Amino acid sequence: MQKFKIPEGTSEPKSATKSIRFPNQVIHSVEDAIRGTNCTFSAFVVEAVRVALDNLQDGADPTGWPPVYGRK
């Protein structure tokens, strides 16, 4: 199972725009997590999805993940 790390930089090869809605508390939590780093909101979300997909392929139970909705 891969551990999530905040990505550095934002260079992605080909990409497409997808419009999705996030709960406000999730947005605040992500913004708090990336504050002071060289990471964009999009890069954070892309890496989080990659790790989630990797964990699913490894048979990890996604229901055991801690929630990210609470604001610090």
PDB file of N, CA, C and O in Angstrom:
ATOM      1  N   MET A   1       0.846  -1.172   0.000  1.00  0.00           N
ATOM      2  CA  MET A   1       0.000   0.000   0.000  1.00  0.00           C
ATOM      3  C   MET A   1       0.893   1.238   0.000  1.00  0.00           C
ATOM      4  O   MET A   1       1.817   1.348   0.806  1.00  0.00           O
ATOM      5  N   GLN A   2       0.615   2.143  -0.888  1.00  0.00           N
ATOM      6  CA  GLN A   2       1.392   3.376  -1.022  1.00  0.00           C
ATOM      7  C   GLN A   2       0.925   4.392   0.010  1.00  0.00           C
ATOM      8  O   GLN A   2      -0.273   4.524   0.261  1.00  0.00           O
ATOM      9  N   LYS A   3       1.867   5.108   0.605  1.00  0.00           N
ATOM     10  CA  LYS A   3       1.541   6.159   1.553  1.00  0.00           C
ATOM     11  C   LYS A   3       1.443   7.485   0.805  1.00  0.00           C
ATOM     12  O   LYS A   3       2.258   7.769  -0.073  1.00  0.00           O
ATOM     13  N   PHE A   4       0.449   8.293   1.152  1.00  0.00           N
ATOM     14  CA  PHE A   4       0.249   9.575   0.484  1.00  0.00           C
ATOM     15  C   PHE A   4       1.301  10.577   0.929  1.00  0.00           C
ATOM     16  O   PHE A   4       1.591  10.705   2.118  1.00  0.00           O
ATOM     17  N   LYS A   5       1.874  11.292  -0.051  1.00  0.00           N
ATOM     18  CA  LYS A   5       2.798  12.388   0.208  1.00  0.00           C
ATOM     19  C   LYS A   5       2.357  13.567  -0.642  1.00  0.00           C
ATOM     20  O   LYS A   5       1.939  13.389  -1.786  1.00  0.00           O
ATOM     21  N   ILE A   6       2.447  14.771  -0.089  1.00  0.00           N
ATOM     22  CA  ILE A   6       2.103  15.966  -0.856  1.00  0.00           C
ATOM     23  C   ILE A   6       3.099  16.093  -1.996  1.00  0.00           C
ATOM     24  O   ILE A   6       4.306  16.140  -1.760  1.00  0.00           O
ATOM     25  N   PRO A   7       2.603  16.151  -3.246  1.00  0.00           N
ATOM     26  CA  PRO A   7       3.514  16.219  -4.392  1.00  0.00           C
ATOM     27  C   PRO A   7       4.214  17.567  -4.492  1.00  0.00           C
ATOM     28  O   PRO A   7       3.681  18.592  -4.065  1.00  0.00           O
ATOM     29  N   GLU A   8       5.408  17.552  -5.059  1.00  0.00           N
ATOM     30  CA  GLU A   8       6.166  18.780  -5.314  1.00  0.00           C
ATOM     31  C   GLU A   8       6.036  19.111  -6.787  1.00  0.00           C
ATOM     32  O   GLU A   8       6.149  18.222  -7.631  1.00  0.00           O
ATOM     33  N   GLY A   9       5.806  20.352  -7.106  1.00  0.00           N
ATOM     34  CA  GLY A   9       5.667  20.748  -8.505  1.00  0.00           C
ATOM     35  C   GLY A   9       4.312  20.348  -9.065  1.00  0.00           C
ATOM     36  O   GLY A   9       3.529  19.659  -8.412  1.00  0.00           O
ATOM     37  N   THR A  10       4.055  20.792 -10.276  1.00  0.00           N
ATOM     38  CA  THR A  10       2.729  20.559 -10.839  1.00  0.00           C
ATOM     39  C   THR A  10       2.769  20.094 -12.276  1.00  0.00           C
ATOM     40  O   THR A  10       1.747  20.143 -12.961  1.00  0.00           O
ATOM     41  N   SER A  11       3.918  19.643 -12.758  1.00  0.00           N
ATOM     42  CA  SER A  11       3.989  19.276 -14.169  1.00  0.00           C
ATOM     43  C   SER A  11       3.359  17.906 -14.398  1.00  0.00           C
ATOM     44  O   SER A  11       3.843  16.892 -13.896  1.00  0.00           O
ATOM     45  N   GLU A  12       2.314  17.896 -15.135  1.00  0.00           N
ATOM     46  CA  GLU A  12       1.625  16.667 -15.535  1.00  0.00           C
ATOM     47  C   GLU A  12       1.674  16.605 -17.043  1.00  0.00           C
ATOM     48  O   GLU A  12       1.620  17.641 -17.706  1.00  0.00           O
ATOM     49  N   PRO A  13       1.776  15.400 -17.606  1.00  0.00           N
ATOM     50  CA  PRO A  13       1.727  15.317 -19.069  1.00  0.00           C
ATOM     51  C   PRO A  13       0.362  15.775 -19.567  1.00  0.00           C
ATOM     52  O   PRO A  13      -0.092  16.847 -19.166  1.00  0.00           O
ATOM     53  N   LYS A  14      -0.284  15.043 -20.387  1.00  0.00           N
ATOM     54  CA  LYS A  14      -1.601  15.432 -20.887  1.00  0.00           C
ATOM     55  C   LYS A  14      -2.610  15.423 -19.755  1.00  0.00           C
ATOM     56  O   LYS A  14      -2.581  14.558 -18.880  1.00  0.00           O
ATOM     57  N   SER A  15      -3.497  16.395 -19.789  1.00  0.00           N
ATOM     58  CA  SER A  15      -4.558  16.431 -18.784  1.00  0.00           C
ATOM     59  C   SER A  15      -5.812  17.023 -19.403  1.00  0.00           C
ATOM     60  O   SER A  15      -5.764  17.665 -20.453  1.00  0.00           O
ATOM     61  N   ALA A  16      -6.922  16.800 -18.742  1.00  0.00           N
ATOM     62  CA  ALA A  16      -8.208  17.331 -19.183  1.00  0.00           C
ATOM     63  C   ALA A  16      -8.886  17.969 -17.980  1.00  0.00           C
ATOM     64  O   ALA A  16      -8.630  17.591 -16.837  1.00  0.00           O
ATOM     65  N   THR A  17      -9.734  18.919 -18.242  1.00  0.00           N
ATOM     66  CA  THR A  17     -10.467  19.580 -17.178  1.00  0.00           C
ATOM     67  C   THR A  17     -11.703  18.768 -16.825  1.00  0.00           C
ATOM     68  O   THR A  17     -12.478  18.384 -17.701  1.00  0.00           O
ATOM     69  N   LYS A  18     -11.879  18.511 -15.537  1.00  0.00           N
ATOM     70  CA  LYS A  18     -13.065  17.847 -15.008  1.00  0.00           C
ATOM     71  C   LYS A  18     -13.600  18.731 -13.901  1.00  0.00           C
ATOM     72  O   LYS A  18     -12.855  19.142 -13.012  1.00  0.00           O
ATOM     73  N   SER A  19     -14.864  19.019 -13.952  1.00  0.00           N
ATOM     74  CA  SER A  19     -15.466  19.857 -12.925  1.00  0.00           C
ATOM     75  C   SER A  19     -16.159  18.958 -11.902  1.00  0.00           C
ATOM     76  O   SER A  19     -17.100  18.236 -12.231  1.00  0.00           O
ATOM     77  N   ILE A  20     -15.678  19.013 -10.654  1.00  0.00           N
ATOM     78  CA  ILE A  20     -16.309  18.233  -9.593  1.00  0.00           C
ATOM     79  C   ILE A  20     -16.574  19.141  -8.402  1.00  0.00           C
ATOM     80  O   ILE A  20     -15.944  20.188  -8.250  1.00  0.00           O
ATOM     81  N   ARG A  21     -17.506  18.729  -7.568  1.00  0.00           N
ATOM     82  CA  ARG A  21     -17.850  19.510  -6.386  1.00  0.00           C
ATOM     83  C   ARG A  21     -17.224  18.861  -5.157  1.00  0.00           C
ATOM     84  O   ARG A  21     -17.246  17.640  -5.003  1.00  0.00           O
ATOM     85  N   PHE A  22     -16.668  19.695  -4.290  1.00  0.00           N
ATOM     86  CA  PHE A  22     -16.098  19.248  -3.028  1.00  0.00           C
ATOM     87  C   PHE A  22     -16.867  19.910  -1.891  1.00  0.00           C
ATOM     88  O   PHE A  22     -17.265  21.069  -2.012  1.00  0.00           O
ATOM     89  N   PRO A  23     -17.079  19.201  -0.799  1.00  0.00           N
ATOM     90  CA  PRO A  23     -17.628  19.870   0.382  1.00  0.00           C
ATOM     91  C   PRO A  23     -16.656  20.969   0.825  1.00  0.00           C
ATOM     92  O   PRO A  23     -15.440  20.803   0.730  1.00  0.00           O
ATOM     93  N   ASN A  24     -17.192  22.071   1.301  1.00  0.00           N
ATOM     94  CA  ASN A  24     -16.348  23.200   1.709  1.00  0.00           C
ATOM     95  C   ASN A  24     -15.291  22.791   2.724  1.00  0.00           C
ATOM     96  O   ASN A  24     -14.161  23.277   2.666  1.00  0.00           O
ATOM     97  N   GLN A  25     -15.639  21.903   3.657  1.00  0.00           N
ATOM     98  CA  GLN A  25     -14.671  21.496   4.675  1.00  0.00           C
ATOM     99  C   GLN A  25     -13.502  20.731   4.063  1.00  0.00           C
ATOM    100  O   GLN A  25     -12.376  20.836   4.549  1.00  0.00           O
ATOM    101  N   VAL A  26     -13.752  19.966   3.006  1.00  0.00           N
ATOM    102  CA  VAL A  26     -12.661  19.254   2.330  1.00  0.00           C
ATOM    103  C   VAL A  26     -11.738  20.260   1.652  1.00  0.00           C
ATOM    104  O   VAL A  26     -10.516  20.131   1.713  1.00  0.00           O
ATOM    105  N   ILE A  27     -12.324  21.255   1.011  1.00  0.00           N
ATOM    106  CA  ILE A  27     -11.523  22.301   0.358  1.00  0.00           C
ATOM    107  C   ILE A  27     -10.622  22.983   1.383  1.00  0.00           C
ATOM    108  O   ILE A  27      -9.432  23.178   1.136  1.00  0.00           O
ATOM    109  N   HIS A  28     -11.189  23.344   2.529  1.00  0.00           N
ATOM    110  CA  HIS A  28     -10.396  24.004   3.571  1.00  0.00           C
ATOM    111  C   HIS A  28      -9.275  23.093   4.073  1.00  0.00           C
ATOM    112  O   HIS A  28      -8.154  23.549   4.300  1.00  0.00           O
ATOM    113  N   SER A  29      -9.579  21.807   4.244  1.00  0.00           N
ATOM    114  CA  SER A  29      -8.567  20.864   4.728  1.00  0.00           C
ATOM    115  C   SER A  29      -7.421  20.714   3.737  1.00  0.00           C
ATOM    116  O   SER A  29      -6.257  20.680   4.136  1.00  0.00           O
ATOM    117  N   VAL A  30      -7.741  20.624   2.448  1.00  0.00           N
ATOM    118  CA  VAL A  30      -6.699  20.508   1.423  1.00  0.00           C
ATOM    119  C   VAL A  30      -5.875  21.787   1.378  1.00  0.00           C
ATOM    120  O   VAL A  30      -4.647  21.734   1.327  1.00  0.00           O
ATOM    121  N   GLU A  31      -6.541  22.930   1.398  1.00  0.00           N
ATOM    122  CA  GLU A  31      -5.814  24.201   1.365  1.00  0.00           C
ATOM    123  C   GLU A  31      -4.897  24.342   2.578  1.00  0.00           C
ATOM    124  O   GLU A  31      -3.778  24.840   2.455  1.00  0.00           O
ATOM    125  N   ASP A  32      -5.367  23.907   3.749  1.00  0.00           N
ATOM    126  CA  ASP A  32      -4.511  23.934   4.941  1.00  0.00           C
ATOM    127  C   ASP A  32      -3.298  23.026   4.754  1.00  0.00           C
ATOM    128  O   ASP A  32      -2.184  23.385   5.136  1.00  0.00           O
ATOM    129  N   ALA A  33      -3.519  21.849   4.165  1.00  0.00           N
ATOM    130  CA  ALA A  33      -2.436  20.871   3.991  1.00  0.00           C
ATOM    131  C   ALA A  33      -1.365  21.355   3.023  1.00  0.00           C
ATOM    132  O   ALA A  33      -0.186  21.057   3.212  1.00  0.00           O
ATOM    133  N   ILE A  34      -1.754  22.096   1.989  1.00  0.00           N
ATOM    134  CA  ILE A  34      -0.783  22.505   0.968  1.00  0.00           C
ATOM    135  C   ILE A  34      -0.210  23.898   1.205  1.00  0.00           C
ATOM    136  O   ILE A  34       0.704  24.325   0.500  1.00  0.00           O
ATOM    137  N   ARG A  35      -0.744  24.604   2.192  1.00  0.00           N
ATOM    138  CA  ARG A  35      -0.240  25.953   2.483  1.00  0.00           C
ATOM    139  C   ARG A  35       1.256  25.890   2.785  1.00  0.00           C
ATOM    140  O   ARG A  35       1.697  25.078   3.597  1.00  0.00           O
ATOM    141  N   GLY A  36       2.021  26.739   2.136  1.00  0.00           N
ATOM    142  CA  GLY A  36       3.462  26.798   2.355  1.00  0.00           C
ATOM    143  C   GLY A  36       4.252  25.774   1.561  1.00  0.00           C
ATOM    144  O   GLY A  36       5.465  25.656   1.735  1.00  0.00           O
ATOM    145  N   THR A  37       3.574  25.028   0.684  1.00  0.00           N
ATOM    146  CA  THR A  37       4.264  24.050  -0.159  1.00  0.00           C
ATOM    147  C   THR A  37       4.224  24.523  -1.604  1.00  0.00           C
ATOM    148  O   THR A  37       3.603  25.538  -1.919  1.00  0.00           O
ATOM    149  N   ASN A  38       4.883  23.790  -2.467  1.00  0.00           N
ATOM    150  CA  ASN A  38       4.871  24.080  -3.899  1.00  0.00           C
ATOM    151  C   ASN A  38       3.855  23.167  -4.590  1.00  0.00           C
ATOM    152  O   ASN A  38       4.105  22.678  -5.691  1.00  0.00           O
ATOM    153  N   CYS A  39       2.723  22.943  -3.949  1.00  0.00           N
ATOM    154  CA  CYS A  39       1.711  22.015  -4.455  1.00  0.00           C
ATOM    155  C   CYS A  39       0.412  22.770  -4.709  1.00  0.00           C
ATOM    156  O   CYS A  39      -0.017  23.583  -3.890  1.00  0.00           O
ATOM    157  N   THR A  40      -0.205  22.494  -5.848  1.00  0.00           N
ATOM    158  CA  THR A  40      -1.500  23.095  -6.155  1.00  0.00           C
ATOM    159  C   THR A  40      -2.621  22.192  -5.650  1.00  0.00           C
ATOM    160  O   THR A  40      -2.397  21.020  -5.345  1.00  0.00           O
ATOM    161  N   PHE A  41      -3.810  22.739  -5.566  1.00  0.00           N
ATOM    162  CA  PHE A  41      -4.985  21.958  -5.173  1.00  0.00           C
ATOM    163  C   PHE A  41      -5.162  20.783  -6.125  1.00  0.00           C
ATOM    164  O   PHE A  41      -5.396  19.654  -5.694  1.00  0.00           O
ATOM    165  N   SER A  42      -5.050  21.055  -7.419  1.00  0.00           N
ATOM    166  CA  SER A  42      -5.222  19.990  -8.420  1.00  0.00           C
ATOM    167  C   SER A  42      -4.183  18.890  -8.269  1.00  0.00           C
ATOM    168  O   SER A  42      -4.519  17.707  -8.330  1.00  0.00           O
ATOM    169  N   ALA A  43      -2.919  19.268  -8.072  1.00  0.00           N
ATOM    170  CA  ALA A  43      -1.862  18.265  -7.920  1.00  0.00           C
ATOM    171  C   ALA A  43      -2.108  17.405  -6.686  1.00  0.00           C
ATOM    172  O   ALA A  43      -1.869  16.198  -6.713  1.00  0.00           O
ATOM    173  N   PHE A  44      -2.582  18.015  -5.608  1.00  0.00           N
ATOM    174  CA  PHE A  44      -2.893  17.279  -4.386  1.00  0.00           C
ATOM    175  C   PHE A  44      -3.996  16.261  -4.644  1.00  0.00           C
ATOM    176  O   PHE A  44      -3.882  15.100  -4.253  1.00  0.00           O
ATOM    177  N   VAL A  45      -5.064  16.700  -5.304  1.00  0.00           N
ATOM    178  CA  VAL A  45      -6.201  15.812  -5.573  1.00  0.00           C
ATOM    179  C   VAL A  45      -5.794  14.683  -6.516  1.00  0.00           C
ATOM    180  O   VAL A  45      -6.179  13.534  -6.299  1.00  0.00           O
ATOM    181  N   VAL A  46      -5.024  14.990  -7.555  1.00  0.00           N
ATOM    182  CA  VAL A  46      -4.576  13.953  -8.497  1.00  0.00           C
ATOM    183  C   VAL A  46      -3.752  12.905  -7.758  1.00  0.00           C
ATOM    184  O   VAL A  46      -3.953  11.707  -7.960  1.00  0.00           O
ATOM    185  N   GLU A  47      -2.826  13.339  -6.905  1.00  0.00           N
ATOM    186  CA  GLU A  47      -2.005  12.382  -6.156  1.00  0.00           C
ATOM    187  C   GLU A  47      -2.853  11.565  -5.187  1.00  0.00           C
ATOM    188  O   GLU A  47      -2.632  10.364  -5.029  1.00  0.00           O
ATOM    189  N   ALA A  48      -3.817  12.206  -4.540  1.00  0.00           N
ATOM    190  CA  ALA A  48      -4.696  11.482  -3.613  1.00  0.00           C
ATOM    191  C   ALA A  48      -5.493  10.406  -4.345  1.00  0.00           C
ATOM    192  O   ALA A  48      -5.664   9.301  -3.829  1.00  0.00           O
ATOM    193  N   VAL A  49      -5.974  10.722  -5.532  1.00  0.00           N
ATOM    194  CA  VAL A  49      -6.724   9.739  -6.317  1.00  0.00           C
ATOM    195  C   VAL A  49      -5.807   8.606  -6.757  1.00  0.00           C
ATOM    196  O   VAL A  49      -6.202   7.440  -6.722  1.00  0.00           O
ATOM    197  N   ARG A  50      -4.591   8.938  -7.168  1.00  0.00           N
ATOM    198  CA  ARG A  50      -3.636   7.890  -7.567  1.00  0.00           C
ATOM    199  C   ARG A  50      -3.357   6.935  -6.410  1.00  0.00           C
ATOM    200  O   ARG A  50      -3.346   5.718  -6.594  1.00  0.00           O
ATOM    201  N   VAL A  51      -3.134   7.480  -5.235  1.00  0.00           N
ATOM    202  CA  VAL A  51      -2.870   6.638  -4.068  1.00  0.00           C
ATOM    203  C   VAL A  51      -4.104   5.797  -3.734  1.00  0.00           C
ATOM    204  O   VAL A  51      -3.980   4.614  -3.418  1.00  0.00           O
ATOM    205  N   ALA A  52      -5.284   6.398  -3.804  1.00  0.00           N
ATOM    206  CA  ALA A  52      -6.514   5.646  -3.531  1.00  0.00           C
ATOM    207  C   ALA A  52      -6.677   4.497  -4.512  1.00  0.00           C
ATOM    208  O   ALA A  52      -7.018   3.385  -4.109  1.00  0.00           O
ATOM    209  N   LEU A  53      -6.439   4.746  -5.791  1.00  0.00           N
ATOM    210  CA  LEU A  53      -6.553   3.688  -6.799  1.00  0.00           C
ATOM    211  C   LEU A  53      -5.517   2.595  -6.564  1.00  0.00           C
ATOM    212  O   LEU A  53      -5.818   1.410  -6.703  1.00  0.00           O
ATOM    213  N   ASP A  54      -4.296   2.993  -6.209  1.00  0.00           N
ATOM    214  CA  ASP A  54      -3.246   2.024  -5.920  1.00  0.00           C
ATOM    215  C   ASP A  54      -3.631   1.160  -4.720  1.00  0.00           C
ATOM    216  O   ASP A  54      -3.430  -0.054  -4.730  1.00  0.00           O
ATOM    217  N   ASN A  55      -4.184   1.796  -3.692  1.00  0.00           N
ATOM    218  CA  ASN A  55      -4.596   1.058  -2.502  1.00  0.00           C
ATOM    219  C   ASN A  55      -5.735   0.092  -2.812  1.00  0.00           C
ATOM    220  O   ASN A  55      -5.774  -1.012  -2.270  1.00  0.00           O
ATOM    221  N   LEU A  56      -6.654   0.493  -3.671  1.00  0.00           N
ATOM    222  CA  LEU A  56      -7.740  -0.407  -4.065  1.00  0.00           C
ATOM    223  C   LEU A  56      -7.195  -1.617  -4.802  1.00  0.00           C
ATOM    224  O   LEU A  56      -7.663  -2.737  -4.596  1.00  0.00           O
ATOM    225  N   GLN A  57      -6.211  -1.397  -5.657  1.00  0.00           N
ATOM    226  CA  GLN A  57      -5.613  -2.505  -6.394  1.00  0.00           C
ATOM    227  C   GLN A  57      -4.867  -3.443  -5.455  1.00  0.00           C
ATOM    228  O   GLN A  57      -4.770  -4.642  -5.716  1.00  0.00           O
ATOM    229  N   ASP A  58      -4.341  -2.897  -4.364  1.00  0.00           N
ATOM    230  CA  ASP A  58      -3.626  -3.718  -3.382  1.00  0.00           C
ATOM    231  C   ASP A  58      -4.579  -4.421  -2.425  1.00  0.00           C
ATOM    232  O   ASP A  58      -4.143  -5.163  -1.545  1.00  0.00           O
ATOM    233  N   GLY A  59      -5.870  -4.191  -2.592  1.00  0.00           N
ATOM    234  CA  GLY A  59      -6.857  -4.834  -1.736  1.00  0.00           C
ATOM    235  C   GLY A  59      -7.082  -4.137  -0.412  1.00  0.00           C
ATOM    236  O   GLY A  59      -7.666  -4.724   0.499  1.00  0.00           O
ATOM    237  N   ALA A  60      -6.629  -2.886  -0.281  1.00  0.00           N
ATOM    238  CA  ALA A  60      -6.841  -2.146   0.960  1.00  0.00           C
ATOM    239  C   ALA A  60      -8.322  -1.825   1.115  1.00  0.00           C
ATOM    240  O   ALA A  60      -9.042  -1.674   0.128  1.00  0.00           O
ATOM    241  N   ASP A  61      -8.760  -1.722   2.345  1.00  0.00           N
ATOM    242  CA  ASP A  61     -10.160  -1.409   2.632  1.00  0.00           C
ATOM    243  C   ASP A  61     -10.323   0.102   2.745  1.00  0.00           C
ATOM    244  O   ASP A  61      -9.914   0.687   3.748  1.00  0.00           O
ATOM    245  N   PRO A  62     -10.915   0.752   1.730  1.00  0.00           N
ATOM    246  CA  PRO A  62     -11.032   2.212   1.767  1.00  0.00           C
ATOM    247  C   PRO A  62     -11.952   2.701   2.874  1.00  0.00           C
ATOM    248  O   PRO A  62     -11.889   3.873   3.245  1.00  0.00           O
ATOM    249  N   THR A  63     -12.810   1.832   3.414  1.00  0.00           N
ATOM    250  CA  THR A  63     -13.697   2.269   4.487  1.00  0.00           C
ATOM    251  C   THR A  63     -12.944   2.453   5.795  1.00  0.00           C
ATOM    252  O   THR A  63     -13.479   3.033   6.740  1.00  0.00           O
ATOM    253  N   GLY A  64     -11.715   1.968   5.862  1.00  0.00           N
ATOM    254  CA  GLY A  64     -10.923   2.121   7.070  1.00  0.00           C
ATOM    255  C   GLY A  64     -10.122   3.406   7.111  1.00  0.00           C
ATOM    256  O   GLY A  64      -9.444   3.682   8.100  1.00  0.00           O
ATOM    257  N   TRP A  65     -10.190   4.195   6.049  1.00  0.00           N
ATOM    258  CA  TRP A  65      -9.413   5.434   6.007  1.00  0.00           C
ATOM    259  C   TRP A  65     -10.002   6.454   6.960  1.00  0.00           C
ATOM    260  O   TRP A  65     -11.218   6.498   7.150  1.00  0.00           O
ATOM    261  N   PRO A  66      -9.155   7.274   7.563  1.00  0.00           N
ATOM    262  CA  PRO A  66      -9.697   8.335   8.419  1.00  0.00           C
ATOM    263  C   PRO A  66     -10.344   9.419   7.561  1.00  0.00           C
ATOM    264  O   PRO A  66      -9.875   9.691   6.456  1.00  0.00           O
ATOM    265  N   PRO A  67     -11.412  10.037   8.054  1.00  0.00           N
ATOM    266  CA  PRO A  67     -12.072  11.096   7.281  1.00  0.00           C
ATOM    267  C   PRO A  67     -11.187  12.333   7.184  1.00  0.00           C
ATOM    268  O   PRO A  67     -10.393  12.611   8.083  1.00  0.00           O
ATOM    269  N   VAL A  68     -11.330  13.069   6.095  1.00  0.00           N
ATOM    270  CA  VAL A  68     -10.560  14.300   5.905  1.00  0.00           C
ATOM    271  C   VAL A  68     -11.461  15.520   5.974  1.00  0.00           C
ATOM    272  O   VAL A  68     -11.042  16.625   5.627  1.00  0.00           O
ATOM    273  N   TYR A  69     -12.685  15.328   6.416  1.00  0.00           N
ATOM    274  CA  TYR A  69     -13.648  16.418   6.381  1.00  0.00           C
ATOM    275  C   TYR A  69     -13.457  17.429   7.500  1.00  0.00           C
ATOM    276  O   TYR A  69     -13.816  18.596   7.340  1.00  0.00           O
ATOM    277  N   GLY A  70     -12.907  17.011   8.615  1.00  0.00           N
ATOM    278  CA  GLY A  70     -12.768  17.921   9.743  1.00  0.00           C
ATOM    279  C   GLY A  70     -11.704  18.969   9.503  1.00  0.00           C
ATOM    280  O   GLY A  70     -10.624  18.671   8.991  1.00  0.00           O
ATOM    281  N   ARG A  71     -12.011  20.176   9.869  1.00  0.00           N
ATOM    282  CA  ARG A  71     -11.032  21.248   9.743  1.00  0.00           C
ATOM    283  C   ARG A  71     -10.174  21.318  10.981  1.00  0.00           C
ATOM    284  O   ARG A  71     -10.656  21.109  12.095  1.00  0.00           O
ATOM    285  N   LYS A  72      -8.915  21.610  10.792  1.00  0.00           N
ATOM    286  CA  LYS A  72      -7.997  21.693  11.938  1.00  0.00           C
ATOM    287  C   LYS A  72      -8.193  22.979  12.686  1.00  0.00           C
ATOM    288  O   LYS A  72      -7.509  23.226  13.680  1.00  0.00           O
TER     289      LYS A  72
END
